[in-house]
């Protein structure tokens, strides 16, 4: 083998190594870019989940406020129907009180599995 052939072969090997190193560097850059993109997607998803959770909490608080107002109104109506009573014991004679309480409990707990048949 001539000296020139050896140099040519060495140049080809060097060129091949350089291509491999270049492709490896490019692959590392792409992997890092994917990591950054994944981190941004995760951050956006976490922010969206937080926003959904906050809206759900707000809606639950509003629903509780509406329910509380409804219970207060119903209690006021029951007390308005009651004859002059002597405290809580007198409320037992209010017509429809037991049925009203059962209805209220069914409305509140009726959708909770295993609480009320």
Residue, then its C-alpha position, 0 to 999 in steps of 0.5 A: x500500500x502506498x503512502x498516498x493510499x494510506x493518507x486517503x484512507x485516513x482522510x476518509x476515516x477522519x471524515x466519517x468520524x467528523x460526520x458521526x460527531x456532527x450528527x451526535x451533536x445535532x442529536x443532542x441539540x434536538x433532544x435538549x430542544x425536545x426537553x425544553x418543549x416538553x417542560x413548556x407543555x407540562x408547565x402550560x398543562x399545570x397552569x390550565x389544571x390550576x385554572x380549572x381547579x380554581x374555577x371548580x372551587x369557585x362554582x362549588x362555593x357559589x353552589x354552597x351559598x345558593x344551598x345555604x340561602x335555600x335552607x335558610x329560606x325554607x327554615x324561615x318559611x317553616x318557622x313562619x308557619x309555626x304557632x307560637x312555640x316554646x323553643x325547639x320542642x314546639x317545632x315538632x308540632x309544625x305541620x310538614x316539618x318531617x317531610x320537609x326535612x326528609x326532602x332536604x336531606x334527599x336533595x343534599x345527600x341523594x346524589x352521594x352513593x351509599x349515603x341514602x337509598 
